[in-house]
Amino acid sequence: MVPLIAVAGKGRNCPDWLKDQARAVGAVLASVPNIGLVTGGLGGVMDAAAQGYAGGGGELIVGLLPGEEYRVEGNVSKFLTIEVDTGQPTQVRNWVLANTCSAMVVLYGSHGTWQETAFALDLGKKVWGLGERRTGFPRAHKVTFPGVEYVTDIYQLLSEVQAWAA
């Protein structure tokens, strides 16, 4: 079974700088052998991470979608290789995502991202937070969680993921 690393972050109203960061994360993850990517399958960070992963040569991109009537974040990412419609509200999909992944990378986000992070931690998953840990600063995580390993840049993230995957 291929380990899946989730990328979680802002869906709606996702700023361009965050999409750029998510694309970079996706590309970095694609460079690590024998792992796949899993996201919530919609827009913002989810789509950008999938785009970066595909552009970096990654082959397995799973999108775990909320039921169609619950999709408020936007369209389904066109970069997915597998789409799974959970048929569930976003909050339930977030639990499915945390349960499905082997590890998670958390970018800047809000309530849904916090929920995914808490679920992953409760399930004993390895979670990396990319970005500033200090709250109240632009581009910093609004909420920090005990148990998340915060990394400051993409190179440190790559090193951590490589060590984890070895």
N, C-alpha and C positions, 0 to 999 in steps of 0.2 A: 504494500500500500504506500502510495506517495504521500509524504507529509505535506499538508497544506498550511501555508502561512496566510493569515488574514491581514488585510490592511483596513483599518477603521479610521474614519474622520468625517468631516463635514460633508453633507450631501447637498442640501439646498443652500442657495446663496453662497456658494463656495468661491472665495476670491482667487484670482489668477495665481498669486504667489503660492497658494496652497496646492492648486492643481499642478503647478510646476514641481513642487516638492513631492507630491504623490507620484508623478510620472518618474521622477528620479528614484524613488523607493521601488517602484515596480521594476525599473531597469536593473537596479542592484539585486533585487530578489531573483530576477531571471538569470543572473550570472552565477548563482549558487546551484550546483548540480543536484538533480533528484528531488526538487521540491516543486510544488504547485502553488498557485495563488487562489485565494478565495476572498470574495468581497460580497457586499450586499447587492451588487449587480446593477445599481442605478447610476445616477450622475455624480458630479462633484469629485471627491477623493476616490470614490469607487471606480468611476469610469477612467479617471486619470491614471490610477495605479494599474488598471488593466491595460490601458494604452501603453504605458511604460514597460510593462512586463512583456507584452506582445512585441513591442519594438526592440526589446532587448533579447529577443529570441526565445522567450518563455513559451511553452506549448500548452500547459494545462491551466486554464483560467475558469474557475467555477463561480457563477453568480447565484447566490441564494436570494431569491426575490420574495418580497412580501406579496401577498395576494394582489391581483390587479386592482381591486377596489381600494387598496390601501397605499398605492404608489403615489405619493405626493412629491417625491424628490425629483422626478423627471423621467425621462425615457430610459429604457433598458440599454445598457452599454452594448455597443456593437462589437466589442473586443472579446466577449465571452466565448469560450469553446463549449461550455456546458451551462445551460440555464435550468435552474430548479425553481419552479414556482411553488413556494411553500403553502400558498393559499391562506396564509396567516397574517395577522396584523404585524406591523413593523416591529413592535416590541417582542413578539414571539419569534419572528425571523432573527432578531438580534441574538436571542438565546441559541437558536439553531446554528448561527454563524459561530458563536463562541464555542459551542459544543463540537462543531465539525472541525475547526482548525486545530492544528498541533501547537501553534504559537501565533502571536498577534503583534503587529506593529500599529501603534496608535499615533495618529497625527492630530493636529488641532481640530477640535470639534465641539459639540454641544451635548445635549441630553442623550441622543442615541449613541454617540461615541462613548459617553460615560457609562451608559448601560452595558454596551458591549465589553468595555474594559472590566467593569465589575463582574460580569458573568464569567469572562475568561479567567480572572483571578480566582473567583470562587470555585471554578472547575480545575484549578491547579495548572493552568496553562502558563507558559513563558510569555511575558508581555514586555515589549520595548516601547518606550515613548520617545518619539523623535522631536526634539525641539527644547526650548527653554522650559525649565521646571518652575520658574518663578511665576506666580499668578499676577495678574494685573498689568502685564506688559504686552504690547502688541506682539502678535505671533507667538505668544507663550501659551502653554496649556492653561486653561481657565481653572481647572481642578486637577490636583495631583493625587495619585493613589499610592498608598503603601503597597509594596510588592511589584510595582512597575519599575523596570530598569530604564532610567532616562539616559538617552544618548544625545550628544550635542550636534553631531553631523552625520552625513550619509556614510562616510568612511568608517566611523566607529560602529554604525549600524551593520555595515557589511562584515566587519570583523566579528561582531557578536553573533550574527546569523551563521556565518561560516563555522565558527566554533561550536555553535549549537547543533548544526546539521552534521558535523563530523562524527 
